[in-house]
Amino acid sequence: MTPPSRTLARCYDLTVLGEVGSTSDEAKRLAATGAPHGAVVWAKRQTGGRGRYGRQWDSPEGNLHVSLLLRPEANAATATQLSFVAATAVHKTLSAILSDALVQGEVSSKDVNITLKWPNDILLNGKKIGGILLESATHADGKLDWLVLGIGVNIAHFPDDCPFPATSLDAVGVKGISAKIVLSRLLHHFAVDYGIWEHDGFAPARAQWLHHAAYLGKEISSNLENEEISGVFEGLDADGALLLARKDGTTRRITSGEVFGK
């Protein structure tokens, strides 16, 4: 395996806040002031947390709410691959925590199944335990200026009124894990995986993500902007788009939207 870059790990610059509207908005504010690659904003509570499409993200104290400011040497399209890199880092973080809890008898073997739902959700036993929001800005010449990865993980709480079922570490029996511990482990895994992405490109992250993909090889439906289509989830292309095999023998490339298992 290619030795990972240590650059990101060295330049993490952590800002800790008790309460903020949105860690991603704060990270974007820091970006506008020239904050460096690797700045991290962590808040114990958000009052205006959001997910994709501007949806509210429940952000009580006890869960993890963090945003990373990145300035990769890549164009905007390529940099979107980092949402998959972040997802695999979250997967590694939670897998280790659940494995420890299994050994300690806090959870059962049926409660440690973590999968990754395209494009940016983390599922535990088929329920949402985390999500990733990617936002970016470009220079006038089209080159990437900055990218913010917002990451949320349900540790102590989960919402019970969202359209997709949710859960938390506490709900399956994991005790004594703080947001600080989850953050520390997550930043470690992300630094390693970022270094591999930086050196070897998207292929390793793509392979890792697919290894843990929810619904892979199964029939799914996808809600696009103006239509709903169904087919078999057959993989990701080299850019991270979902490949949907249709009954008519065609393959549809999907770059945005929601997917649901059948």
N, C-alpha and C positions, 0 to 999 in steps of 0.2 A: 504493500500500500504506500502511496506517496505520502511522505511526511507532511503534516498539515502546517499551514502558515501560523506563526505565533503573533503576527502583527495585530490582529483584532483583539486577542486576549490581553496584550500589553496596553492597548489604548482605550479600553473600556473606561468611561468617565461617568460615574453613577451620580445621579441627582435623586434624592429621596424626598418625597413629599407626603404629608399627612393626608391631604385632600386636594384634588384638582378636578377641573371640569373634564379634561381628557388628557391622558399622558401623550397621545399622539399629537394633539394640538400643541402641547408644551414642547414636544420634540421638534415640531415644525417651527415653532417660535425660536428655539435654539438654533435651528438650521439657518434661519434668516439672519441671525447675528454672527454666523460664521463658525458655529460649534463644529468640532471635528468628527470625522468618521469614528464610530464607536461610542458616541454619547448615549447614555441610557437614562430613561426617566421611569422611575418606579413610584407609584402612589399607593398608599394603603386603601384609599377609597376614591372612586370617581363619581362625580355628580352628573356628568354628561357623556359617559362612555357610549361608544357606538360600534356597530358591526358593519357588514356590507349593506349597501343601499341605504345607509343612514339609519338603520334599525338601532333601537336602544340596546345597549349591552349592560345587563344588570351588574353592578360593580360594588357590592358591599365589602366592608373590611373583612379580611380573612381569606379572600380570593387573591389571585395574582393579576395585577394590571400593570403592564410594562410596555414601553416602546423603545425601539432601538433606532438611532439615527445612523444611517450608512451612506457612504459616498464611494461606492464601488467604481472601478474603472471599467465601466460597461455601458452600453446604450440602455435606454429605458426598457425596451422590449426584453433584452437579455436579463436585466436586473429583476424582472418579475419572477424569475426562477427561484429567487431567494425565499419566496413564500413556501415553496416545497422544502427548501433547506431548513427553514424554521420549523416546519411541521415535523420533519424527521427528528429534529433536536428535541421538540416537545415529546415526541413518542419515546425517545430514549430516556428522557427524564422521568416520565411517568411509569415507564416499564420497570425501571430500577426501583422506584418507590413502591410499586405494587408487588414486585418480587420480594422485597424485604418484608412487606406486610404479610405476604403469603407464608414466608418462613416463620414469622412471629405469630401466625395463627389469627391475624386480624381479619383477613379476607379468605375466601375460598377460591379454589382454582377456577371456578366458573365466573369469577368477578375480576379477571385480570386481562380481558381481551380488548386491547387497544387497536383501533384501526383509524385510517386516515380517509376522510371523505372529501372528494374533489369539490371545490378547489382549495378550501382552506380550513376545514373543520377537523377536530380530533374527537373521536368517539370512544367511549368506554362502554362495553357491552351494548353497543348499538345506540347509545345515547350521547348527546353532545356534552363534552367536558371542557372543551377549549376551542378557541378560534383565533384566526389571524387576519389582520386587516393591513393591506399594503397600500401606501400612498406615496406619490413621488412628484417631483418637479423637475423641469428641464430648463436649460439655458435657451436663449433666443436662437442659437444655432442647432437646437434639437438634442444636444448632449445632456446627459443626466446630471443634475445638480445634486440632488439628495433623494434618498428613499427612506421612508419610515415604516418599520415593521411594528405594528401594534399586536401584542399577544395577551390573550386573556385565558386563565385557567381556573376552573371551579374547584376550589380546595375545600372550603368549609360550607359553602352554600351553592344552591343552584336555583334558577327561576322555574316556577311551575306553570307559567302561563305563556310559554313560547310555542311557536308552531311545530318545532322539532323537539322531541323529548330530550330533557337534559338530566345531568347527574353531577356528582362531585366525588372527590376522594373520600370525604367524610361519610357520604351516603352509602358507600360500599364497605365502610368499616375501617378505613385508614385513619389513625389517630396520631396526634402529636407532630404533624407535618405543617410547618409554617410557610407562608408565602416567601419568606426570606430564604428558606432552604430550597424551595422549588426554584426560585430565581437563580440562586448560586449555581445549582446543577444545570439549569437551562443555559445560562451564559457560557458555562464550560463546554457543553455539547455543541452549542451554536458556533463558538469560536473554532472548534475543531472542524466541524462540517463546512463552515465558511471557508476555511483554509483549503480544504479539498476542492470545493467549488471553484475557488479562485485559481487553483493550479490545474485542475483536471476538467473543468467545465461541468455541465449539467448532468452528464451521463451517470456518475455515481449517485447523485441525489435522486435522480429519476428512478434508478434501480431500487434504491432503498425505499422510496415512497411507494412504488408499485408492490414491493414485497409485503407492505402492510395496508394496501388499499382496500377500502370497503367496497363491496359489490363487484369487484373485478371478476369478469367472466359471467356476470349475472345480468338479467334484464333490469333496466332502470328506466325512469322517465326523467326528462330534462325540461325544466320550465325556462324557455328563452323569452326574449322581450315580447315577441308577438305570437308565440306558438308553444305548444307542448309536444314533444316528440319522444318516442320510445325506441329501445334497442338494447343490444348487449354491450356492456362496457368492456371493450377489448384492450384498452391501454391508454398510454399517453404518447403523443408524438414528441419529437426532439425539442419542441418549445414548451411543452407542458399542457398543450390543448388535449381535451378528452376526445377519444376516438370511440364513436358510437356506431356499431354494426347494425344496420337496418334490415328489416325482413325482406326488402326488395333487393338485397345484395350489395347495396351501396354503403359506404362508410361516411358518416357525418363528423366533421371536425368542429368541436365546440370550444370556444374560447372564453365564454362567460355564461353565467346562468346558475340555476340550482338543480341538483340532482337528487332523486329519491329512489330507494330500492322498492321492488315490487314483491 
